[in-house]
Amino acid sequence: AATVVLSAMMVAKASMGLMPALDPIGMIAAMTGTSTAFAWGMHLMIGVVVWGGAFALTEPHLPGGECWIKGVVFGVCAWLIMMLAMMPMAGAGIFGVRLGLMAPVMTVLMHVVFGAVLGAVYGLLLRRSAVHEA
């Protein structure tokens, strides 16, 4: 659910013409030498499998109490990884500064929403699982 929400925000951003230089799917396609469709598939797999799995593993150790708050913390950590590793690898510089000052602001907001949704859905699944086990 979180990756779908993040993807919808990315599509909405693009359709409104906001920050066209900030194109994570285009960056993935360029870095991997693949098509845009393949890059979307990679984006979805990374969001669901890698980040979803990483959240499940780290959630018990994250600060915040409520799962959605832990998700926000996780989302900010994922954003930091993107800003310090992925953006420089894509040629956008640390924190995407070559894309303009709005790049880090827009991406952190998107990752906060991603994390909140990820944590909220995970929390619902945990409660649902606990009810079925009881």
Secondary structure, DSSP 4 states (H G I P E B T S, - for coil): -HHHHHHHHHHHHHHTT--TT--HHHHHHHHHT--HHHHHHHHHHIIIIIIHHHHHHHGGGSSSSSHHHHHHHHHHHHHHHIIIIIHHHTTS-GGGGGG-THHHHHHHHHHHHHHHHHHHHHHHHHHHHHHHH-
